[in-house]
Amino acid sequence: MKVTIIGTGYVGLVTGTCLAEIGHEVVCVDIDKAKIERLQKGDIPIYEPGLAELVHKNQQAKRLIFVDSAEKMGAPQVVFFALPTPPGADGEADLRFVLGAAADTAKIIKDYTVFVNKSTVPVGTAGKVREAIAKHTKVPFDVVSNPEFLREGFAVTDFMDPDRIVVGVSSDRARKVMEEVYQPFTSEEVTTLLIMDEASSEMTKYAANSFLATKISFMNEIANLCEKLGANVDSVRHGIGLDERIGMRFLYPGLGYGGSCFPKDVLALATTAKRSDYDFKILQSVMDVNARQKELFTQKIKNRVGDVKGKTFAVWGLAFKPDTDDIREAPALHVIQELVKAGANVRAYDPEAIENTKRALSDTDVTYAGSAHEALEGADILVVVTEWKEFASVEPGELAKKLRDRTVFDGRNIFEPAAMKQAGLTYISIGREEVVHG
């Protein structure tokens, strides 16, 4: 099928590339000419494991092309909107990019077209997009809701091997088109395509992300209580996670959730509830706990160290999670800013997110290291913020040799307390007993 993707951000680029990989002819459109020029040259603007290889493969096969205006998209059968929906001043998702693209694209189509909302949008958006398109064309069309469920760091895998594909439609004609789009992912043995109405599809996305955010915040609350009661959160997590009704995923305590999805989606759903005159108490608590978790961690550092002025902190991890360069709502930004504000020196390292962090913290005095080991040079204390696998492979004995204060604050529990104790380190993690060297 001929498919157009409007927007080459994280969702648009992954979606377009993977649809090309399963055989569709895909045109990705973005008004950012500099980005399109990079993509045309095979230069991928985001880090996502496996994505660059698929982009290059499908460019060479002529199934994936990048253009800088909708006028160059040809005559697609399906148009996906993969555009930003940032929180507005009132907390509700801002739809101007989606509605603007809908109006602009409507002026170009010549034959029946299915418009697909891939962006995360509030309940009722399908109707708004339908109205925006209808103002600018007499050509028959349908609007479909098809939310994405891509985890950063696993996006290609999630798209190519989905646990479900949610599609909201209001016509049989649109349903058949979407079944053809996703035909490789459906079979008589396994049905991953869930067809429902648009409103339910839109709600499914917000409900999924909000529930996962709730699990994270709940586990952080349990971890905080474990510290006060002398319990070990690792044991508790294991004990409840083996219950198949609960499951192990998203039960890891830490510094809270970040990224582009959970913060804005939880806020958007809470705002939608408020506009519907419903007090969604759980979601407000989830947001409060998430914000507090970063504060508790930085306060824990200050309480243990005392005056941090003049101290040098090695900070491992800048991205909000491993295997991505995304720093949106990343806890590391808050931790670094608080330390620098208190007079500390920071030597930071991340395998992928340094350049993005430099832009975000351009007014903050930070030294960026070329490796995890380089970040330790001259450091008094180590702070672990993102759980990249390479960090956990560093021997505690090496940390003890390099850190002048022999102290580690682990915001992701990547080290074992017993090993840190044996190495003679003071080790403070989340929800576990503190280890204090003599």
C-alpha positions in Angstrom: 0.0 0.0 0.0 1.0 3.6 -0.5 1.4 5.2 3.0 2.4 8.7 4.1 3.7 9.5 7.6 3.3 13.2 8.6 6.1 13.8 11.2 9.5 12.2 11.5 9.9 12.3 15.2 10.3 9.2 17.4 6.9 7.7 16.6 6.8 8.8 12.9 10.2 7.6 12.0 9.8 4.2 13.7 6.3 3.7 12.3 7.3 4.7 8.7 10.4 2.6 8.7 8.7 -0.5 10.1 5.8 -0.2 7.7 8.3 -0.1 4.8 10.0 -3.1 6.3 6.8 -5.1 6.0 6.4 -4.1 2.3 4.5 -0.9 2.1 5.7 2.1 0.0 6.2 4.8 2.6 6.8 8.5 2.3 7.8 10.4 5.5 7.0 14.1 5.5 8.5 16.7 7.8 8.6 20.5 7.4 12.0 20.5 9.1 14.1 20.6 6.0 17.4 20.2 7.9 16.1 17.0 9.4 14.8 15.7 6.1 18.2 16.4 4.5 19.9 14.3 7.2 17.5 11.5 6.8 17.9 11.5 3.0 21.6 11.0 3.6 20.9 8.1 6.0 21.8 10.2 9.1 19.3 9.2 11.9 18.5 12.1 14.2 17.5 9.9 17.2 19.1 6.9 18.9 17.0 3.7 18.9 18.5 0.2 18.7 18.0 -1.4 15.2 16.4 1.7 13.6 19.3 2.9 11.6 19.8 -0.4 9.9 16.2 -0.7 8.9 16.1 2.9 7.6 19.2 2.3 5.4 17.8 -1.1 4.2 14.5 0.3 3.1 15.9 3.5 1.6 18.1 1.2 -0.7 15.0 -0.8 -1.5 13.2 2.4 -2.5 10.3 1.6 -0.1 11.2 4.5 2.2 11.7 8.1 1.1 11.8 11.4 3.0 10.3 14.7 1.7 9.9 18.2 3.2 6.3 19.0 2.2 3.0 17.3 1.9 2.7 18.3 -1.8 5.5 15.8 -2.5 3.8 12.9 -0.8 2.1 11.6 -4.0 -1.3 9.9 -3.7 -1.3 7.8 -0.5 -4.1 5.4 0.4 -3.3 5.9 4.1 -2.0 9.0 5.9 -0.6 8.7 9.5 -0.4 11.7 11.7 2.6 11.3 14.0 2.9 14.8 15.4 3.7 16.3 18.8 0.8 16.7 21.3 2.5 18.6 24.1 0.7 19.6 27.2 -1.0 23.0 26.9 -1.1 25.6 29.7 -4.2 23.8 31.1 -2.5 20.3 31.0 -4.6 19.1 28.1 -2.9 17.8 25.0 -2.3 20.6 22.4 -3.8 19.4 19.1 -2.8 22.3 16.9 -0.1 20.4 15.0 -2.4 17.4 14.3 -5.4 19.6 13.3 -3.1 21.8 11.2 -1.7 18.9 9.3 -5.2 17.4 8.8 -6.4 20.6 7.2 -3.3 21.0 5.0 -3.3 17.3 3.9 -7.0 17.4 3.1 -6.4 20.0 0.4 -4.1 17.6 -1.5 -5.9 14.2 -1.6 -7.6 13.2 -4.8 -9.2 9.8 -3.9 -10.6 8.0 -0.9 -8.0 8.3 1.9 -7.8 6.9 5.5 -6.4 9.4 7.9 -4.8 7.7 11.0 -4.2 9.4 14.3 -0.9 7.8 15.5 -0.2 10.6 17.9 -1.4 10.3 21.5 -4.6 12.3 21.5 -7.5 12.9 23.9 -10.8 11.1 23.6 -12.9 12.9 21.0 -9.9 13.9 18.7 -11.0 11.7 15.8 -14.1 13.8 15.5 -12.1 17.0 15.6 -9.8 15.7 12.9 -12.8 14.6 10.8 -14.2 18.2 11.0 -10.9 19.8 10.1 -10.5 17.6 7.0 -14.2 18.0 5.9 -13.7 21.8 5.7 -11.1 21.4 3.0 -12.2 18.5 0.8 -15.1 16.8 -0.9 -13.2 13.7 -1.5 -14.4 10.7 0.6 -12.3 9.8 3.6 -12.3 8.2 7.0 -10.5 9.0 10.2 -9.0 6.2 12.3 -7.5 6.1 15.8 -4.4 3.9 16.0 -2.4 4.7 19.1 1.3 3.6 19.4 2.6 1.4 22.2 6.3 1.7 21.5 8.8 1.6 24.4 11.9 3.7 23.8 14.8 1.4 23.5 12.6 -1.4 22.2 10.5 0.5 19.6 11.5 -1.6 16.6 10.9 -4.8 18.4 7.6 -3.6 19.7 6.4 -2.6 16.3 7.6 -5.8 14.5 6.4 -8.1 17.2 3.4 -6.4 18.8 1.4 -7.8 21.7 -1.6 -5.9 20.3 -2.5 -3.3 17.7 -5.4 -1.1 18.7 -7.5 0.4 15.9 -10.6 2.6 16.4 -12.8 2.9 13.3 -16.4 4.0 12.5 -16.7 2.4 9.0 -16.3 -1.0 7.5 -14.3 0.5 4.6 -11.7 2.0 7.0 -11.6 -1.3 9.0 -10.7 -3.2 5.8 -7.9 -0.7 4.9 -6.4 -1.0 8.4 -6.6 -4.8 8.2 -4.6 -4.6 5.0 -2.0 -2.2 6.6 -1.4 -4.6 9.4 -2.0 -7.9 7.6 1.5 -9.3 8.3 0.7 -9.2 12.1 -2.5 -11.1 12.0 -3.2 -14.8 11.4 -5.7 -17.4 12.3 -3.5 -18.6 15.2 -2.7 -15.2 16.7 -5.0 -12.1 16.5 -3.2 -9.0 17.6 -5.5 -6.5 15.8 -8.1 -5.2 18.2 -10.9 -3.3 16.4 -13.0 -0.9 18.5 -14.6 2.5 18.3 -12.4 5.6 18.1 -13.2 6.9 21.6 -12.3 3.6 23.2 -9.1 3.4 21.2 -8.1 6.9 22.3 -8.8 6.0 25.9 -6.9 2.8 25.7 -3.6 4.6 25.1 -4.1 7.0 28.1 -5.3 4.2 30.3 -2.3 2.0 29.5 0.3 4.6 30.2 -1.4 5.9 33.3 -1.7 2.4 34.7 2.0 1.7 34.1 2.9 5.1 35.7 0.8 4.1 38.6 2.8 0.8 39.1 6.0 2.8 39.1 4.8 5.3 41.6 3.3 2.6 43.8 6.6 0.7 43.9 8.5 3.9 44.8 6.1 4.5 47.7 6.7 0.9 48.9 10.5 1.4 48.6 10.3 4.6 50.6 8.4 2.8 53.3 10.8 -0.1 53.2 13.6 2.2 54.1 11.7 3.4 57.2 10.8 -0.1 58.3 14.0 -1.9 57.6 12.5 -4.1 54.8 14.3 -4.8 51.5 12.4 -3.6 48.5 14.1 -6.2 46.2 12.6 -9.0 48.2 9.2 -7.3 48.4 9.2 -6.6 44.6 10.0 -10.3 43.9 7.4 -11.5 46.3 4.6 -9.5 44.7 5.8 -9.7 41.1 5.6 -13.4 40.9 1.8 -13.1 41.4 0.6 -13.4 37.8 -2.1 -10.9 38.5 0.6 -8.2 39.2 3.7 -9.2 37.2 7.3 -8.1 37.5 7.4 -5.4 34.9 7.3 -1.7 36.1 7.9 -2.8 39.7 11.4 -1.4 39.9 11.9 1.4 42.4 14.0 4.4 41.4 13.8 8.1 40.6 10.4 8.0 39.0 9.2 8.0 35.4 10.2 10.4 32.7 10.3 10.6 28.9 7.8 11.9 26.4 4.8 9.8 27.2 4.1 9.0 30.8 4.3 12.6 32.2 2.2 14.2 29.6 -0.3 11.3 29.2 -1.0 11.1 32.9 -1.5 14.8 33.1 -3.7 14.8 30.0 -5.9 12.1 31.3 -6.2 13.8 34.7 -7.1 17.0 32.9 -9.7 15.2 30.8 -11.2 13.8 33.9 -11.4 17.2 35.6 -13.1 18.7 32.5 -15.6 15.8 32.8 -16.2 16.8 36.4 -14.6 13.6 37.7 -12.0 13.7 40.5 -9.4 11.1 39.4 -7.6 11.0 42.8 -5.2 8.2 41.9 -3.7 10.0 38.9 -3.1 13.2 41.0 -1.3 11.0 43.6 0.7 9.3 40.9 2.0 12.7 39.6 2.7 13.9 43.2 4.7 10.8 44.1 6.7 11.0 40.8 7.7 14.6 41.4 8.5 13.9 45.1 10.7 10.9 44.3 13.4 13.1 42.6 13.3 15.5 45.5 13.7 12.7 48.0 16.8 11.5 46.2 18.5 14.8 46.0 17.6 15.5 49.7 19.0 12.1 50.6 22.3 13.1 49.0 22.4 16.4 50.8 21.5 14.8 54.2 24.2 12.2 53.9 27.0 14.4 52.5 26.1 17.6 54.3 27.5 20.6 52.6 28.0 19.6 48.9 29.8 22.8 48.0 33.1 22.1 46.4 32.4 18.4 46.2 32.8 16.7 42.8 30.0 14.3 41.8 30.3 11.8 39.0 26.8 11.4 37.5 26.2 8.2 35.5 23.2 8.4 33.2 21.4 11.4 31.6 18.7 9.8 29.5 15.4 9.1 31.2 16.0 5.4 30.6 18.7 3.2 29.0 18.9 2.6 25.3 17.7 6.0 24.3 19.0 9.5 24.0 15.7 11.0 25.2 16.1 13.4 28.1 12.6 14.7 28.2 11.5 14.8 31.9 14.7 12.9 32.8 15.4 12.8 36.5 19.1 13.4 35.8 18.4 17.0 34.8 16.8 17.8 38.2 19.6 16.0 40.1 22.3 17.9 38.3 20.7 21.3 38.6 20.1 20.8 42.3 23.7 19.8 42.9 25.2 22.6 40.8 22.8 25.1 42.5 24.2 23.9 45.9 27.8 24.6 44.8 28.8 21.1 43.7 30.9 20.2 40.7 29.4 17.6 38.3 31.2 15.3 35.9 28.4 13.6 33.8 28.4 10.7 31.4 25.8 8.9 29.3 26.4 6.6 26.3 23.9 8.5 24.0 22.3 11.5 25.7 25.2 13.9 26.2 24.6 16.2 23.3 20.9 16.5 24.1 21.8 17.3 27.7 24.3 20.0 26.7 21.5 21.8 24.9 19.0 21.3 27.8 21.5 22.4 30.4 23.3 25.1 28.4 23.1 27.5 31.3 24.3 24.9 33.9 28.1 24.4 34.6 28.6 20.7 33.9 31.7 18.8 32.8 30.9 16.0 30.3 33.1 12.9 30.3 33.8 10.5 27.4 33.2 7.4 29.4 31.9 6.1 32.8 35.5 5.6 34.0 36.5 9.1 32.9 33.6 10.6 34.9 35.1 9.1 38.0 38.4 10.9 37.6 38.8 13.3 40.5 35.3 12.6 41.8 34.4 12.4 45.5 31.0 10.7 45.0 29.2 8.7 42.4 25.5 9.2 41.6 23.8 6.6 39.4 20.7 8.0 37.6 20.1 5.8 34.6 20.6 2.0 34.6 22.7 1.5 31.5 24.1 -2.1 31.5 27.7 -0.9 31.2 27.5 0.8 34.6 26.5 -2.4 36.4 29.6 -4.1 35.0 32.0 -1.8 36.8 33.6 -3.6 39.8 32.9 -2.1 43.2 36.6 -2.3 44.1 37.4 0.1 41.2 34.8 2.5 42.6 36.4 2.3 46.0 39.8 3.1 44.5 38.7 6.1 42.5 36.1 7.9 44.6 37.7 10.1 47.2 34.8 9.8 49.6 34.1 6.2 48.7 30.4 7.0 48.5 27.8 5.9 45.9 24.2 7.0 45.6 22.4 4.5 43.4 19.0 5.8 42.1 18.4 2.6 40.1 19.6 -0.2 42.5 22.1 -1.5 39.9 24.6 -2.7 42.5 24.3 -5.4 45.2 24.7 -3.9 48.7 26.8 -6.9 49.9 29.4 -6.3 47.1 29.5 -2.6 47.9 30.0 -3.3 51.6 32.8 -5.8 50.9 34.6 -3.1 48.7 34.4 -0.7 51.7 32.0 1.8 50.1 29.2 3.8 51.6 26.2 2.8 49.4 22.8 4.4 49.5 20.1 3.0 47.2 16.3 3.0 47.0 14.3 0.9 49.4 17.2 -1.0 50.8 19.4 -0.8 53.9 22.2 1.7 53.7 25.8 0.4 53.7 28.2 2.6 55.5 32.0 2.1 55.3 34.1 2.5 58.4 
